[in-house]
Amino acid sequence: MKKIILIEDETSVVSFIKKGLQENGYEVSVAFDGRTGVQLVQANDFDLVVLDIMLPEMNGLDVCKEIRKTNQHVPILFLTALGTSENIVLGLESGGDDYLVKPFKFIELVARVKSLLRRSNNGSTQEIIEPEVDNEHVFQFSDLILNDYTKKVMRGGEEISLTSTEYKLLMYFLRNPEKVISRTEVLEAVWGVNYELGTNVVDVYVNYLRKKLDNQEENKLIHTVIGMGYVLKKA
């Protein structure tokens, strides 16, 4: 049973979401303020965080940033009544993986939850023997190796820790090496929908990925194609 924590201060919303998720087979814990939410996430192994932005004690953006200091892998779904492009991007830039604007239909919440859980490997922590590089689950480009079976990413023999969104972004690049990919294509592939926000969220996440993959590397792999998008290629 997947374990979800709901960090939300409106009791009516908590009751509605908790009951619905439990009926869909999830184990649900609740925190009614941001600080308690952070403590619970740090003390437990949750598969998903559902997080309101407007919270007492600590707002959702700060909660997300605090969680990301110690946990890069757990998916975070923002719930927000602040549906402007700027607020949505702030949530994604703080480390969130997806968002849902209030009011929402419960069927849409369940769809987002299932999508994020599919991306995540948070529940699989056992030691697994690495398959050979030519295995169908392994993607290699230059000295970068992604094993989609163990969810490990290596470059130059060193393991790299990625968030679930960064991982999905890298996977998309590896499935399309040498191809110039537009920002719209990235939004649709990584976030699952065309946000049409006119924002720089794609640029922000590409930069996150670059810092982890290309930091102090002479052989840069992710390149900007001005006016067109990005491409994974050897320098």
N, C-alpha and C positions, 0 to 999 in steps of 0.2 A: 504494500500500500504506500503510495507516494505521500510524503509529508509536506504540507503547505503551511506557511505562517501568514496570517492576514494582519497587517498593521493598519488599523483604521479606528477612528474615534467615534464615529456615528453608530450608535447601538442598533438602529434600524437597518443600516447597511450591513453591519457585521452579522446580524441575525439572518438576513436574506442570503448573503454570500456563503456563510458557514453552512447553513442548512442545505443549500443547493450543491455545494462542493462535496459535502458528506454523502449526499444522495448519489453523487457520481463516483463514489468509491475512494475519495481522498480523506486523509487524516488532517484535520485543520486545528491549528493553534491560533490564539488571538492575542494581540497586544494593542492596548487602547491609547498608547502614546509612543512617540518616536524613541525615547531613551530606553524604555522597556523593550521595544522591538529590537533594537541593536543588541541588547544584552541576551535576549533569547536566541537570536541568530548566531551570536558568537558562542553560545553554550550548547547549541544543538545542531544536528545535521539535517537541515531542511532541503527539500528538493526544489522548492520554489518560494519566492517572497512576493506577496501581493501587497503593494505599498501605496497608501494615500499620500498626497503631497502636503495638504493642510492638516498638520498634526500638532497637538500640544507637546511641550517639553523640547522637541527637536523636530523641525520640518522634514518632510520626506526626502528632499534633495540632500540634506545633511546626513540623514539616516543612510541613504544609498552610498554616499561617499565614505561613511564610517564602515559600512559593511565591506566595501571594496578594499579597504586597507588590509583586511585579513582573509577575505574570501573573494577570489576572482571568478569563481565558477558558478555559484548559485544564480539561476536566472531571476531577474527582478522585473516584475510587471507593475508599472505605475497606474494607479487610478487617480484621475484628476478632473475637477470641475473647471480647471483652467485650460481650456482647449485651444488657446492661441498657438501659432507656430513657435513663438519664442519660448513659451512654457514647455511645450513638448520637447523642443530641442534641449532645453536646460535639463530636463529629466534624462534624456538619452546621453547627454554629455557627462552627467554626473555618475554614469555607470549603469543606467537602466537598459534593459533589453527590449522592452516594448511598452506601450501605453494604451490606456482605454479611457475615453472621455465620458464622464458622468453627464446625464444618465445614460445607462447602457442596457442592452438586452442580455439576460443571463446566458443565453445560448452563445453570444459573442464572447463573453468572458470565458466560458468553457473551451471554446475554440482556441482562444489565445493561450490558455493554460496548457492545453494539449500540445500546441505547437512548440511552446517553450520547453516543455518537458521532453519532447522528442529530440530537441537540439542538445539537451543537456546530458552529460555523463556523470552527474553528481552522485547518483546512487550506486555507481560501479567503482569500487576502490580496491578490489582485489588485484594482486599481482598477476599480470598476464605475460606470457612469453611473447616477445616481439616476432611477428612473422617476417619472412624474407621480404626484401624491398620490392620484389616483383609481384607480391601478393596484391589481390584486387583491392584491398583496404588501404594500401599504402600509396601515397602520392609523393613524388620526389621531383624537385626542380633545383638544379645546381646542388648546393650542399644543404638544402632545406628538405626535411622529410616530415610528412604528416601521416600519422597512422590513425586512420578513422576507426579502427577496432579498439585500440587502447586509448584513443584521444590524446596521444602524445605528439608534441611538435618539437623537432630537434633542428638546430642549425649549427653546423660545424662541430657536431658531437655534443652540444650542450642543450639541455631541455629548456624550452621556453613556455612560461605560463601565460595562457590567454583567457580572456573572458569568453562566455559563450557566443557573444556577438562578434568578437574579434576572430574567434575560431571559424565561425560560419563565413565571415568575410574572406579569410585566408583560403578556406576550402573553395570558395567561388573563384578566386584568382587561380588556384591550382588546377581547377577543372577547365580553365580558359587561358592557358599560358600563351604568351606572345600576342594575345588578342587585346585590342584597345576596347575597354569597357566604359560605357558612359555612366554618369552618376545615377541616372534613372534606372538603368539595368541593375546597378548595385542595390538601390533601394528596394526594387521589386524582388530581387533574389535573396537578400539578407534579411529584410524586415517583412517580407511576405506580401506587402501591398505597395501601391504607388502613393506615397504620402503627398506628393505634389506640394511640398512646403515652401519651396524656393529658399531653402536654408542650406547651411554648410555641414549638416550632420554627417554626410558621407566623407567629406574632407577631414572632419574631426576624427572619425574612426580609422580612416586610412593612416592618418598621422600617428594615432595610438599604435597601430600595427607596425608602422615603419620604425618607431622608437624601439620596439621589442625585437624586430627581425634584423633591422639594418643598423642598429646602434654600433658605432665604431667599426663598421664593416666597409671595406673599400669596394666590395662587390655588392652594390645596391641592387635590390631585386624589384621593388615597386617603384615605378616611374610615372611622373605626371606627363600627360600629353595635353598641352595647352589648348583649351577650348573644346576638348573632346572627352577627357576622362583619365583613366589610369591603365597601366599595362604591367604585367608581370614578365620581366625579361632580364637577361643578364646584361650587366653594364657594358 
